[in-house]
Amino acid sequence: MFNILDFIELKRDGHRHSSEDLHYFVKSVLSGQIPDYQISAWLMAAFIRGMDDEELRDFTSALAFSGDVFRLSAGKRAVDKHSTGGVGDKTTLIAAPLAASCGLPVAKLSGCALGFTGGTVDKLKSIPGMNMHLDTDQFIRQIDEIGIAISGHSLHLAPAEGKFYALRDVTGTVPSLPLIASSIVSKKIAGGADAFVFDVKCGNGAFMKTEGQARALCAALISLSAAMAKRSMCVISDMEQPLGRWVGNSVEVLEALQVLSGAGPSDTRELSATIAAEMLMAGGITDNIDSASMIVAGKLDDKSALRKFAEMISCQGGDPSVCGDPESILPRAAHEKIVTAPREGVIGRMDALTIGIAARALGGGRTRGDDKIDQSVGIGVLKKIGDAVSNGEPIFEIRYNRDEQLNSALPHLISAFSVAEFAEKRPLILDRVTSYDR
């Protein structure tokens, strides 16, 4: 007979769970039979002790099949992408419609903000009227009709994973390799995709602080995907500094629309286009990465991806005119403040983690599961590592609504960068790891 205290103590003491117990545990969590404090205790035990390959597969399966699993229409083979979380990471907003505009069905389940990172669901909610919780019929119908759907969790899609996801955010167990891998892959399976592209972040603004940790997560994700009969690949990308210019919710949608319109920061475009090209490879659109990259570049340049994004927004109840005039549609904070360089030199450090914490202090993230996100606030990162600066030149643009939140965020931003005599610019894409044969 299952006993929750014995179950917690077993993992606490470093032993493995049986498949039967893991499935019963997940089912009991979903039904409300186990209180949050005992779920949290197990999360911490799993964080410290880890899970072996069989436990991870069984736990992931239990999460994925805890509710409905999308079954796409016959002949539809969709690809999903996932980022492990970073600061200023808005690649889903670009790569997903970009890949869909190339004729690849994209079925994407996304999350809300977790820890110091932003969430795709929160960002897209910046668009007035946007429905980010599609039911099963809506999700499948939208992929059939326009080739793309992005949805958050619902009561029917991997519902047990949603419960664990929320508790991880407030129990200090977010940066756990098995919990991250099971969370990601279970959502991908529930979303009905046949292949996955993972953007694994590496650096102080990521959950994986070192390249070695990032490679370990890549191995876990690829191995777990294969165990669940899914194709996958990983891009390892730098997160020592934020991606692109903006950190926040509405401001990241603004930046994504700039890239989809042919402008925007070069690093945001580069990573988004790389991920979209890999999605085409994983989905079998082409078996040549150079060809995939050329297709993707063409769809950005001719605005096909922007039109696909507008089509998705319209289908999900949002205002598609945001694609033409985002500044007048997206929420914007009432006040602005500039942080300047204290002396001449080059940016030697631009701490992504500290900037993410500052954005959360402004109200752009959560410290508790029930916190309300302020979509209008944001931080503009005006300089990157290796950029020259003069004394008094702007480094950050802060958009805020309340003085107390500015006062909380400001010390973080002042400490988030340093000016040096010399610093090299950082490479953005560190490596690609794949399980499919190119």
C-alpha positions as CSV (number, residue, x, y, z in Angstrom):
1,M,0.0,0.0,0.0
2,F,1.3,3.4,-1.0
3,N,2.5,5.6,2.0
4,I,3.5,9.2,1.2
5,L,5.8,9.5,4.2
6,D,7.6,6.3,3.2
7,F,7.8,7.6,-0.4
8,I,9.4,10.8,0.7
9,E,11.9,9.1,3.0
10,L,12.9,6.6,0.3
11,K,14.0,9.4,-2.0
12,R,15.5,11.4,0.9
13,D,17.7,8.5,1.7
14,G,18.9,8.1,-1.9
15,H,16.9,5.0,-3.0
16,R,14.9,4.6,-6.2
17,H,11.1,4.6,-6.7
18,S,9.2,1.8,-8.4
19,S,7.2,2.6,-11.6
20,E,4.0,1.8,-9.7
21,D,4.7,4.2,-6.8
22,L,5.7,7.0,-9.1
23,H,2.5,6.7,-11.1
24,Y,0.4,6.5,-8.0
25,F,2.2,9.5,-6.5
26,V,1.5,11.6,-9.6
27,K,-2.1,10.5,-9.7
28,S,-2.5,11.3,-6.0
29,V,-1.0,14.7,-6.4
30,L,-3.4,15.5,-9.2
31,S,-6.4,14.3,-7.2
32,G,-5.5,16.5,-4.3
33,Q,-4.9,13.6,-1.9
34,I,-1.4,14.8,-1.1
35,P,-0.9,18.3,0.5
36,D,1.5,20.8,-1.0
37,Y,3.9,20.6,1.9
38,Q,4.5,16.9,1.3
39,I,4.8,17.4,-2.4
40,S,7.4,20.1,-1.7
41,A,9.3,17.8,0.6
42,W,9.5,15.2,-2.1
43,L,10.6,17.9,-4.6
44,M,13.5,18.8,-2.4
45,A,14.5,15.2,-1.9
46,A,14.4,14.6,-5.6
47,F,16.4,17.8,-6.1
48,I,19.1,16.6,-3.8
49,R,19.1,12.9,-4.6
50,G,18.1,12.9,-8.3
51,M,16.5,10.2,-10.3
52,D,17.9,7.4,-12.4
53,D,17.0,6.8,-16.1
54,E,14.1,4.5,-15.4
55,E,12.6,6.7,-12.6
56,L,12.9,9.7,-14.9
57,R,11.2,7.9,-17.8
58,D,8.4,6.7,-15.5
59,F,7.9,10.0,-13.8
60,T,7.8,11.8,-17.2
61,S,5.3,9.3,-18.6
62,A,3.1,9.8,-15.5
63,L,3.1,13.6,-15.9
64,A,2.6,13.5,-19.7
65,F,-0.4,11.1,-19.5
66,S,-2.0,12.6,-16.4
67,G,-4.6,14.3,-18.6
68,D,-5.4,14.6,-22.3
69,V,-2.7,14.1,-24.9
70,F,-3.1,15.9,-28.2
71,R,-3.5,13.6,-31.1
72,L,-3.0,15.6,-34.3
73,S,-4.9,14.9,-37.4
74,A,-3.7,12.1,-39.6
75,G,-0.6,13.1,-41.6
76,K,0.3,16.0,-39.3
77,R,3.7,15.7,-37.8
78,A,4.4,18.7,-35.6
79,V,7.6,20.0,-34.0
80,D,7.9,21.8,-30.7
81,K,10.7,24.0,-29.3
82,H,11.6,24.7,-25.7
83,S,14.0,27.1,-24.0
84,T,15.3,26.1,-20.6
85,G,14.8,29.6,-19.4
86,G,16.9,32.8,-19.6
87,V,16.7,36.6,-19.3
88,G,15.3,38.4,-22.3
89,D,14.6,35.1,-24.1
90,K,11.8,35.8,-26.5
91,T,12.8,33.2,-29.2
92,T,9.5,31.2,-29.1
93,L,7.7,34.4,-30.2
94,I,9.9,34.4,-33.3
95,A,11.0,30.9,-34.0
96,A,7.5,29.3,-33.7
97,P,5.7,31.5,-36.3
98,L,8.9,31.5,-38.4
99,A,9.0,27.7,-38.6
100,A,5.2,27.5,-39.2
101,S,5.5,30.0,-42.1
102,C,7.9,27.5,-43.7
103,G,5.1,24.9,-43.8
104,L,6.1,23.1,-40.6
105,P,3.2,22.4,-38.1
106,V,4.2,23.8,-34.7
107,A,2.4,22.5,-31.6
108,K,3.7,24.4,-28.5
109,L,2.8,24.1,-24.9
110,S,4.4,26.9,-22.9
111,G,4.7,28.0,-19.2
112,C,4.5,31.1,-17.2
113,A,7.4,32.9,-15.5
114,L,9.6,30.5,-13.4
115,G,12.1,31.9,-10.9
116,F,14.0,34.9,-12.4
117,T,13.1,33.9,-16.0
118,G,10.2,35.1,-18.1
119,G,7.4,32.9,-19.4
120,T,6.0,32.8,-23.0
121,V,2.5,32.7,-21.6
122,D,3.0,35.9,-19.6
123,K,4.6,37.6,-22.6
124,L,1.8,36.8,-25.0
125,K,-0.8,37.8,-22.4
126,S,0.5,41.4,-23.0
127,I,-1.4,41.3,-26.3
128,P,-5.0,42.4,-25.6
129,G,-7.6,39.6,-25.7
130,M,-5.0,36.8,-26.2
131,N,-6.3,33.4,-25.1
132,M,-3.4,31.4,-23.8
133,H,-5.3,28.4,-22.5
134,L,-6.7,26.5,-25.5
135,D,-8.8,23.4,-25.0
136,T,-7.9,20.2,-26.9
137,D,-10.3,20.8,-29.8
138,Q,-9.2,24.4,-30.2
139,F,-5.5,23.5,-30.2
140,I,-5.8,20.7,-32.8
141,R,-8.2,22.7,-35.0
142,Q,-5.8,25.7,-35.0
143,I,-2.9,23.5,-36.0
144,D,-5.0,22.0,-38.8
145,E,-6.1,25.4,-40.0
146,I,-3.1,27.7,-39.7
147,G,-0.2,25.3,-38.7
148,I,0.6,26.8,-35.3
149,A,-0.8,26.9,-31.8
150,I,0.9,28.1,-28.6
151,S,-1.0,27.4,-25.4
152,G,-0.3,27.4,-21.7
153,H,-1.4,24.7,-19.3
154,S,-5.1,23.8,-18.9
155,L,-7.0,21.5,-16.6
156,H,-6.7,18.8,-19.3
157,L,-3.2,19.0,-20.6
158,A,-0.5,17.5,-18.5
159,P,-2.3,18.8,-15.4
160,A,-0.1,17.1,-12.9
161,E,3.0,18.7,-14.4
162,G,1.3,22.1,-13.9
163,K,1.0,21.4,-10.2
164,F,4.7,20.4,-9.9
165,Y,5.7,23.3,-12.1
166,A,4.0,25.9,-9.8
167,L,5.5,24.4,-6.6
168,R,9.0,24.2,-8.0
169,D,8.9,27.9,-8.6
170,V,8.4,28.7,-4.9
171,T,10.3,25.9,-3.2
172,G,13.9,26.5,-4.5
173,T,13.8,23.3,-6.6
174,V,13.8,24.9,-10.1
175,P,17.4,24.1,-11.1
176,S,17.1,20.3,-10.8
177,L,18.2,18.4,-13.9
178,P,15.7,15.5,-13.6
179,L,12.8,17.8,-12.7
180,I,13.7,20.2,-15.5
181,A,13.9,17.3,-18.0
182,S,10.7,15.6,-16.9
183,S,8.8,19.0,-16.9
184,I,10.0,19.9,-20.4
185,V,9.5,16.5,-22.1
186,S,6.2,15.7,-20.5
187,K,4.7,19.0,-21.9
188,K,6.1,18.2,-25.3
189,I,4.5,14.8,-25.3
190,A,1.2,16.2,-24.1
191,G,1.3,18.8,-26.9
192,G,1.3,16.1,-29.5
193,A,4.6,17.0,-31.2
194,D,6.7,14.3,-32.9
195,A,10.1,16.0,-32.6
196,F,11.6,18.6,-30.2
197,V,14.3,21.3,-30.5
198,F,15.7,22.4,-27.1
199,D,17.5,25.7,-26.5
200,V,19.6,24.9,-23.5
201,K,20.9,28.1,-21.9
202,C,24.3,28.3,-20.3
203,G,25.7,31.0,-17.9
204,N,24.9,33.0,-14.8
205,G,21.4,33.9,-16.2
206,A,20.5,30.3,-16.8
207,F,19.6,27.4,-14.6
208,M,22.6,25.6,-16.1
209,K,25.5,27.8,-15.0
210,T,28.3,26.0,-16.8
211,E,28.7,24.4,-20.2
212,G,29.2,21.1,-18.5
213,Q,25.9,21.3,-16.8
214,A,24.2,22.4,-20.1
215,R,25.7,19.4,-21.9
216,A,24.4,17.1,-19.1
217,L,20.9,18.5,-19.5
218,C,21.2,18.1,-23.3
219,A,22.1,14.5,-22.8
220,A,19.2,14.0,-20.4
221,L,16.7,15.6,-22.7
222,I,17.8,13.7,-25.8
223,S,18.0,10.4,-23.9
224,L,14.6,11.0,-22.3
225,S,13.0,12.0,-25.6
226,A,14.4,8.9,-27.3
227,A,13.0,6.7,-24.4
228,M,9.6,8.3,-25.2
229,A,10.1,7.5,-29.0
230,K,10.6,11.2,-30.0
231,R,13.3,12.8,-32.1
232,S,15.2,15.7,-30.6
233,M,18.2,18.0,-30.7
234,C,19.7,20.8,-28.5
235,V,21.2,24.2,-29.2
236,I,23.5,25.4,-26.4
237,S,23.3,29.2,-26.2
238,D,25.0,31.8,-24.0
239,M,23.2,33.4,-21.1
240,E,25.9,35.3,-19.3
241,Q,24.1,38.4,-20.5
242,P,20.5,38.9,-21.5
243,L,19.4,38.0,-25.0
244,G,18.5,41.0,-27.2
245,R,17.7,44.4,-25.9
246,W,14.6,44.1,-23.8
247,V,13.8,42.2,-20.6
248,G,10.1,42.1,-19.5
249,N,6.8,41.0,-21.0
250,S,5.3,43.5,-23.3
251,V,8.7,44.8,-24.2
252,E,9.9,41.4,-25.3
253,V,6.8,41.0,-27.5
254,L,7.8,44.4,-29.0
255,E,11.3,43.2,-29.7
256,A,10.0,39.9,-31.3
257,L,7.8,42.0,-33.6
258,Q,10.8,44.1,-34.5
259,V,12.7,41.0,-35.5
260,L,9.7,39.6,-37.4
261,S,9.5,42.9,-39.3
262,G,13.2,42.7,-40.4
263,A,14.8,44.8,-37.7
264,G,15.5,44.2,-34.0
265,P,18.8,43.1,-32.3
266,S,21.1,40.8,-34.3
267,D,21.5,38.3,-31.5
268,T,17.8,37.8,-31.1
269,R,17.4,37.2,-34.8
270,E,20.5,34.9,-35.0
271,L,19.3,32.6,-32.2
272,S,15.6,32.6,-33.3
273,A,16.6,31.8,-36.9
274,T,19.0,29.0,-35.8
275,I,16.3,27.4,-33.8
276,A,13.7,27.7,-36.6
277,A,16.2,26.1,-39.0
278,E,16.8,23.2,-36.6
279,M,13.0,22.8,-36.3
280,L,12.8,22.4,-40.1
281,M,15.5,19.7,-39.9
282,A,13.8,17.9,-37.1
283,G,10.5,18.0,-38.9
284,G,11.9,16.6,-42.1
285,I,11.3,19.8,-44.2
286,T,14.9,19.5,-45.4
287,D,17.9,17.4,-44.4
288,N,20.5,20.2,-45.0
289,I,21.1,22.9,-42.5
290,D,22.3,25.4,-45.1
291,S,19.1,24.9,-47.0
292,A,17.0,25.2,-43.8
293,S,18.8,28.5,-42.9
294,M,18.1,29.9,-46.4
295,I,14.4,29.0,-46.2
296,V,14.1,30.7,-42.7
297,A,16.0,33.8,-43.8
298,G,13.6,34.2,-46.8
299,K,10.5,33.9,-44.6
300,L,11.8,36.6,-42.2
301,D,12.8,38.9,-45.1
302,D,9.4,38.7,-46.9
303,K,7.4,39.1,-43.7
304,S,5.8,35.7,-44.0
305,A,6.6,34.9,-40.4
306,L,5.1,38.2,-39.2
307,R,1.9,37.4,-41.1
308,K,1.8,33.9,-39.5
309,F,2.2,35.5,-36.0
310,A,-0.7,37.8,-36.7
311,E,-2.8,34.9,-37.9
312,M,-2.1,33.0,-34.7
313,I,-2.9,36.1,-32.6
314,S,-6.2,36.5,-34.4
315,C,-7.1,32.8,-34.0
316,Q,-6.4,33.0,-30.2
317,G,-8.6,36.1,-29.7
318,G,-5.8,38.7,-29.6
319,D,-5.6,41.9,-31.5
320,P,-3.5,41.3,-34.6
321,S,-3.0,45.0,-35.2
322,V,-0.3,44.7,-32.6
323,C,1.9,43.4,-35.5
324,G,1.6,46.7,-37.3
325,D,1.6,49.2,-34.5
326,P,2.9,47.5,-31.3
327,E,3.8,50.7,-29.5
328,S,0.1,51.8,-29.4
329,I,-1.3,48.4,-28.5
330,L,1.1,46.9,-26.0
331,P,0.9,48.0,-22.3
332,R,3.7,50.5,-21.4
333,A,4.8,51.5,-17.9
334,A,4.1,55.1,-16.8
335,H,7.7,56.1,-15.9
336,E,11.2,55.8,-17.2
337,K,14.7,56.0,-15.7
338,I,18.2,55.8,-17.2
339,V,21.2,54.1,-15.6
340,T,24.5,55.5,-17.0
341,A,28.1,54.4,-17.2
342,P,30.3,55.7,-14.4
343,R,33.4,56.1,-16.6
344,E,34.8,55.5,-20.1
345,G,35.8,52.0,-21.3
346,V,34.0,48.9,-22.4
347,I,31.4,46.8,-20.8
348,G,33.3,44.0,-19.1
349,R,30.4,42.3,-17.3
350,M,26.6,42.3,-17.9
351,D,25.1,40.0,-15.3
352,A,22.0,38.3,-16.7
353,L,20.9,36.9,-13.4
354,T,21.0,40.2,-11.6
355,I,19.1,41.9,-14.4
356,G,16.5,39.2,-14.2
357,I,16.1,39.7,-10.5
358,A,15.8,43.5,-11.1
359,A,13.0,42.8,-13.7
360,R,11.2,40.7,-11.1
361,A,11.5,43.4,-8.5
362,L,9.8,45.8,-10.9
363,G,6.8,43.5,-11.0
364,G,7.7,41.7,-14.2
365,G,8.1,38.3,-12.5
366,R,6.9,36.2,-9.5
367,T,8.3,35.5,-6.1
368,R,5.2,33.5,-5.1
369,G,3.0,31.3,-7.2
370,D,-0.1,33.6,-6.9
371,D,1.8,36.8,-7.7
372,K,0.3,38.9,-10.5
373,I,2.6,39.9,-13.3
374,D,2.9,43.5,-14.5
375,Q,3.2,43.2,-18.2
376,S,4.0,46.8,-18.8
377,V,7.4,47.1,-17.0
378,G,10.7,46.3,-18.5
379,I,14.4,46.9,-18.7
380,G,16.2,48.0,-21.8
381,V,19.8,46.7,-22.0
382,L,21.5,49.3,-24.2
383,K,25.0,47.9,-24.1
384,K,26.5,44.4,-24.2
385,I,29.8,42.9,-23.1
386,G,32.6,44.3,-25.3
387,D,30.7,47.4,-26.3
388,A,32.5,50.8,-25.9
389,V,31.0,53.3,-23.5
390,S,31.7,56.9,-22.5
391,N,31.2,58.5,-19.1
392,G,27.5,59.1,-18.5
393,E,26.4,57.1,-21.5
394,P,23.1,55.2,-21.0
395,I,23.4,51.5,-20.0
396,F,19.9,50.6,-18.9
397,E,16.4,52.1,-19.7
398,I,14.0,51.2,-16.8
399,R,10.2,51.3,-17.4
400,Y,8.4,51.2,-14.1
401,N,5.1,52.1,-12.5
402,R,5.8,52.5,-8.8
403,D,8.7,54.2,-7.0
404,E,9.1,51.5,-4.4
405,Q,9.6,48.9,-7.2
406,L,12.1,51.1,-8.9
407,N,14.0,51.6,-5.6
408,S,14.1,47.8,-5.2
409,A,15.3,47.1,-8.7
410,L,17.8,50.0,-9.0
411,P,20.6,48.6,-6.7
412,H,20.5,45.3,-8.7
413,L,21.0,47.1,-12.0
414,I,23.8,49.3,-10.7
415,S,25.6,46.2,-9.6
416,A,24.8,44.2,-12.8
417,F,27.5,45.6,-15.0
418,S,31.1,46.8,-14.8
419,V,33.2,49.0,-17.1
420,A,36.7,47.6,-18.0
421,E,39.6,48.6,-20.1
422,F,39.0,45.6,-22.5
423,A,36.6,42.8,-23.0
424,E,35.8,40.5,-25.9
425,K,32.3,40.1,-27.2
426,R,30.8,36.7,-26.3
427,P,29.7,34.0,-28.8
428,L,26.0,33.4,-28.7
429,I,25.7,29.8,-29.9
430,L,28.1,27.5,-28.2
431,D,27.2,24.1,-29.7
432,R,24.5,21.9,-31.3
433,V,23.8,18.4,-30.0
434,T,21.5,16.1,-32.0
435,S,20.0,12.7,-31.9
436,Y,19.0,12.6,-35.6
437,D,21.3,12.0,-38.5
438,R,21.8,15.0,-40.7
